């Protein structure tokens, strides 16, 4: 049976996003034309305009994808984890799990997206809203964990969530350049320090 129109549209959108991810990362946003993205995706420029309205709309979609992947990474390793250390370590391993062979592309794209979010007020507002959603979700989780595991947060949950996200994403940038130097144990120790928890006698080394 032939694919539905919805499935074809979804594939076209994904192909355009994947092509833009690679080109924006390796060449930069301004150096990449709409025509180049369409050609790399084996689609027409008309399809790109139809899905995203232009190159700026494509960048916004990539920014939303970037934040969504960060959120997904922070929560992916938490399902069914019964202990606090496992949940803290799970946030880290989930966040870096998409690196693999494409890690260098995502590292470059993250910088490219962040720079445009800082320079462009419209894109910056979108990025700021996505980060607010991320902070709010983690703040709620921290409040629940504090009750479940019997510890006190060292500050307002939204502030602590911001600090944890900053540590995790900052360590992720370092890990993508020097994975040997940034171990799960080092990240876990940093998270525990931010939460003002007593050090664990045995640190993870993975």
JOVEN-V977036 format. One record per pair of residues at least 12 apart in sequence whose C-alpha atoms are under 10 Angstrom apart, sorted by sequence separation. I is the first residue (numbers start at 1). J is the second residue. D is the distance in whole Angstrom. If there is no record, write none. Layout:
i=(I/I)
j=(J/J)
d=(D/D)
This chain:
i=(20/34/75/77/78/171/188/20/23/24/35/74/75/77/78/114/143/171/20/23/34/74/76/77/113/143/189/22/34/74/75/76/77/78/142/143/171/172/188/189/20/21/74/75/76/77/78/141/142/171/187/188/19/20/23/73/74/75/76/77/139/140/185/186/187/188/19/20/22/37/73/74/75/76/77/139/140/142/185/186/187/18/19/72/73/74/75/76/138/139/142/168/171/184/185/186/17/19/20/34/35/71/73/74/75/77/138/139/141/167/168/183/184/185/186/16/17/19/20/34/37/70/73/74/76/136/137/139/140/183/184/185/15/16/18/19/33/34/72/73/74/135/136/138/139/168/183/184/15/16/18/19/32/71/72/73/135/136/138/139/167/168/182/183/16/17/34/70/71/73/134/135/137/138/167/182/15/16/30/69/70/73/135/136/139/12/15/16/29/69/70/132/135/136/138/164/165/180/14/15/16/29/134/135/138/164/167/13/15/16/70/134/135/163/164/12/16/69/135/12/13/29/132/135/164/12/16/17/131/134/163/164/12/16/163/161/13/131/160/161/12/13/16/17/20/24/160/12/16/13/21/9/13/20/21/24/12/13/20/155/66/154/155/10/17/21/153/154/9/16/17/20/153/154/66/67/152/153/154/17/18/66/151/152/153/13/17/21/151/152/63/151/62/63/66/17/62/66/63/64/146/63/62/63/59/60/63/142/59/63/60/59/60/59/87/64/67/71/63/67/71/74/63/66/67/70/84/60/64/67/68/71/72/75/83/84/111/60/63/64/67/68/71/75/110/59/60/63/66/67/70/71/74/84/61/83/84/107/57/60/64/67/68/71/83/107/56/60/63/67/71/106/107/107/106/107/96/104/92/95/96/99/103/104/91/95/103/92/96/88/92/96/99/100/91/92/95/96/99/26/25/26/92/93/96/22/25/26/28/29/88/92/96/24/25/27/28/23/25/26/27/22/25/26/28/29/21/22/24/25/28/29/21/24/25/27/28/22/23/25/26/21/22/25/29/21/24/25/20/21/24/74/92/93/92/74/90/93/70/74/89/92/88/89/92/91/89/90/70/88/89/92/88/89/87/88/86/89/85/88/85/88/85/85/84/93/85/89/89/85)
j=(32/46/87/89/90/183/200/33/36/37/48/87/88/90/91/127/156/184/34/37/48/88/90/91/127/157/203/37/49/89/90/91/92/93/157/158/186/187/203/204/36/37/90/91/92/93/94/157/158/187/203/204/36/37/40/90/91/92/93/94/156/157/202/203/204/205/37/38/40/55/91/92/93/94/95/157/158/160/203/204/205/37/38/91/92/93/94/95/157/158/161/187/190/203/204/205/37/39/40/54/55/91/93/94/95/97/158/159/161/187/188/203/204/205/206/37/38/40/41/55/58/91/94/95/97/157/158/160/161/204/205/206/37/38/40/41/55/56/94/95/96/157/158/160/161/190/205/206/38/39/41/42/55/94/95/96/158/159/161/162/190/191/205/206/40/41/58/94/95/97/158/159/161/162/191/206/40/41/55/94/95/98/160/161/164/38/41/42/55/95/96/158/161/162/164/190/191/206/41/42/43/56/161/162/165/191/194/41/43/44/98/162/163/191/192/41/45/98/164/42/43/59/162/165/194/43/47/48/162/165/194/195/44/48/195/194/47/165/194/195/47/48/51/52/55/59/195/48/52/50/58/47/51/58/59/62/51/52/59/194/106/194/195/51/58/62/194/195/51/58/59/62/195/196/109/110/195/196/197/61/62/110/195/196/197/58/62/66/196/197/109/197/109/110/113/65/110/114/112/113/195/113/113/114/112/113/116/195/113/117/116/116/117/117/145/123/126/130/123/127/131/134/124/127/128/131/145/122/126/129/130/133/134/137/145/146/173/123/126/127/130/131/134/138/173/123/124/127/130/131/134/135/138/148/126/148/149/172/123/126/130/133/134/137/149/173/123/127/130/134/138/173/174/176/176/177/168/176/165/168/169/172/176/177/165/169/177/167/171/164/168/172/175/176/168/169/172/173/176/104/104/105/171/172/175/102/105/106/108/109/168/172/176/105/106/108/109/105/107/108/109/105/108/109/111/112/105/106/108/109/112/113/106/109/110/112/113/108/109/111/112/108/109/112/116/109/112/113/109/110/113/165/183/184/184/168/184/187/165/169/184/187/184/185/188/188/187/188/169/187/188/191/188/189/188/189/188/191/188/191/189/192/191/192/192/206/200/204/206/204)
d=(8/10/9/8/6/9/9/10/8/9/9/10/10/4/7/8/9/10/9/7/8/9/7/6/9/7/7/9/9/10/8/7/8/10/7/10/9/9/8/9/9/9/7/6/10/7/9/9/9/7/10/8/9/6/9/9/4/9/9/5/9/7/9/8/9/10/6/9/9/9/7/7/10/5/9/5/8/8/5/8/10/9/8/9/8/8/7/8/8/5/8/7/10/9/4/8/9/9/8/7/10/9/8/6/8/10/8/8/9/8/10/10/6/5/9/7/10/6/8/6/10/10/4/5/9/9/9/7/9/8/6/7/9/7/9/5/8/10/8/4/9/9/6/9/5/9/6/5/9/9/8/9/9/9/8/7/6/10/6/8/8/8/10/6/8/8/9/9/8/7/10/8/9/9/8/9/9/5/10/10/6/8/9/8/10/10/5/8/9/8/9/9/6/9/9/9/10/10/9/8/8/9/9/6/9/7/9/9/8/10/10/9/9/9/10/8/10/9/9/9/10/8/9/8/7/7/9/10/9/9/8/9/10/7/10/10/8/9/8/10/8/8/9/10/9/9/8/9/10/10/10/9/7/8/9/10/9/9/8/10/9/8/9/10/7/7/9/6/9/8/9/8/6/7/9/10/8/8/9/8/9/7/9/9/9/10/7/10/9/9/9/8/9/9/8/9/10/10/10/10/10/6/8/8/10/9/10/10/8/8/10/9/9/10/10/10/10/9/8/8/9/9/10/9/10/10/7/9/8/10/8/9/10/10/9/9/10/6/8/7/6/10/6/9/9/8/10/7/10/7/9/10/9/9/10/10/7/9/10/8/7/10/9/9/8/7/9/9/9/8/9/10/10/7/9/9/10/7/10/8/9/10/7/8/10/8/9/10/10/10/7/7/10/9/8/9/8/9/7/9/9/7/9/10/8/9/6/10/9/9/10/8/8/9/7/10/8/9/8/7/10/6/5/8/10/7/8/8/8/4/7/9/8/7/8/10/10/9/9/8/10/9/8/7/9/7/7/9/10/10/9/9/10/8/7/9/9/10/10/10/7/7/10/8/8/10/8/10/9/9/6/10/7/10/10/10/9/9/7/7/10/8/9/9/10/10/9/9/10/10)
